[in-house]
Structures are given as structure tokens and as C-alpha cells.
């Protein structure tokens, strides 16, 4: 996978994008969707860290292997 970031919104940049769009193996990814995925991942990581902190403080019971298998 190759990521191309074009900093300037110029005529040459637009021509380059139009040229690249012509290739069948090129897929454009919306950067907003990637940011949303990254924000979701970051939120999940922060939630996990809070849970670990609560377990260490004794405020939350840690999950056992049986809990994981039973989807609790």
C-alpha cells in the first residue's frame, strides 16, 4: 500500500489525481473515515486503560478465562 499526501490544491495536483484514478488497481480512501477509525481505536485503548486502573485499585473484578469464554 502506498499513501500519497498532496499538500497543495494546485492544477498539477488535480491533474495527477485524475491520472491516478485511471488505474484499475488504485483505491481511494477517505481520510475522514481513517480519522474516525483512529479515534475509535484510541477511545477503546483509553477505555481499556481505565479498566486496568480500576482493577489495580480493586474497584473492578478482573475477568477469568471462564468469563472470556462465556462472553461476560
BELSULFEN-V238235 format. One record per residue. RES is the residue in one small letter. SS is DSSP state (@ for helix, = for strand, . for the rest). PHI is phi in whole degrees, -180 to 180 (* if undefined). PSI is psi in whole degrees, -180 to 180 (none if undefined). Layout:
res->RES ss->SS phi->PHI psi->PSI
res->RES ss->SS phi->PHI psi->PSI
This chain:
res->x ss->. phi->* psi->139
res->x ss->. phi->-123 psi->133
res->x ss->. phi->-110 psi->129
res->x ss->. phi->-118 psi->124
res->x ss->. phi->-112 psi->124
res->x ss->. phi->-106 psi->117
res->x ss->. phi->-79 psi->-34
res->x ss->. phi->-107 psi->139
res->x ss->. phi->-91 psi->76
res->x ss->. phi->-111 psi->172
res->x ss->@ phi->-64 psi->-40
res->x ss->@ phi->-65 psi->-39
res->x ss->@ phi->-65 psi->-42
res->x ss->@ phi->-65 psi->-41
res->x ss->@ phi->-64 psi->-41
res->x ss->@ phi->-62 psi->-44
res->x ss->@ phi->-63 psi->-42
res->x ss->@ phi->-63 psi->-38
res->x ss->@ phi->-65 psi->-45
res->x ss->@ phi->-66 psi->-36
res->x ss->@ phi->-60 psi->-23
res->x ss->. phi->-72 psi->-18
res->x ss->. phi->-79 psi->137
res->x ss->. phi->-73 psi->-22
res->x ss->. phi->-92 psi->5
res->x ss->. phi->-96 psi->133
res->x ss->. phi->-126 psi->129
res->x ss->. phi->-93 psi->135
res->x ss->. phi->-113 psi->130
res->x ss->. phi->-73 psi->123
res->x ss->@ phi->-67 psi->-26
res->x ss->@ phi->-66 psi->-39
res->x ss->@ phi->-64 psi->-39
res->x ss->@ phi->-65 psi->-39
res->x ss->@ phi->-65 psi->-40
res->x ss->@ phi->-62 psi->-43
res->x ss->@ phi->-63 psi->-42
res->x ss->@ phi->-66 psi->-40
res->x ss->@ phi->-66 psi->-39
res->x ss->@ phi->-65 psi->-44
res->x ss->@ phi->-62 psi->-44
res->x ss->@ phi->-63 psi->-41
res->x ss->@ phi->-64 psi->-41
res->x ss->@ phi->-64 psi->-40
res->x ss->@ phi->-65 psi->-44
res->x ss->@ phi->-63 psi->-39
res->x ss->@ phi->-62 psi->-44
res->x ss->@ phi->-62 psi->-40
res->x ss->@ phi->-66 psi->-38
res->x ss->@ phi->-63 psi->-41
res->x ss->@ phi->-64 psi->-41
res->x ss->@ phi->-62 psi->-42
res->x ss->@ phi->-63 psi->-42
res->x ss->@ phi->-66 psi->-37
res->x ss->@ phi->-64 psi->-43
res->x ss->@ phi->-66 psi->-33
res->x ss->@ phi->-81 psi->-6
res->x ss->. phi->83 psi->10
res->x ss->. phi->-85 psi->-16
res->x ss->. phi->-136 psi->138
res->x ss->. phi->-80 psi->130
res->x ss->. phi->-69 psi->152
res->x ss->. phi->-79 psi->140
res->x ss->. phi->-93 psi->173
res->x ss->@ phi->-62 psi->-39
res->x ss->@ phi->-62 psi->-39
res->x ss->@ phi->-62 psi->-40
res->x ss->@ phi->-66 psi->-41
res->x ss->@ phi->-69 psi->-33
res->x ss->. phi->-86 psi->0
res->x ss->. phi->62 psi->45
res->x ss->. phi->-90 psi->none
